[in-house]
């Protein structure tokens, strides 16, 4: 078999296949609507994920600030001598 006959057989097969198929006049419009719907959904999901991350970061930050305010500081006892760095000696 030569390349010429293979090309003819391939072209004939493709023509036969094309004659059996039917085209839909609104196929592109339907495909475009589907692409746009997927794009809108993807964007909405990304906005929702970003919102959840920001809210979680805010909650963690507020919790950390609140927790640091409630850290008990040891009360000075009357039996301990004053710190030397606070003593001022006047001439």
C-alpha angles and dihedrals in degrees: 000000000000129000090251094061091044089053091049092049091048092049090048092050092049092049091050091049092047092051090056096052125083124209125221114223093215098042094111093048092051092047091049092051090051092050091049092048091051091047092051091048092049091051093048091050091050091050090049092049091048090049092051092049093050092047091049091049090050092050092049092047093049091046091052092050092047093047092051092053092055096052104122116234117212112255114236111253122223093229096062116088117241118267114268092228090066096053114103118198114202122201 
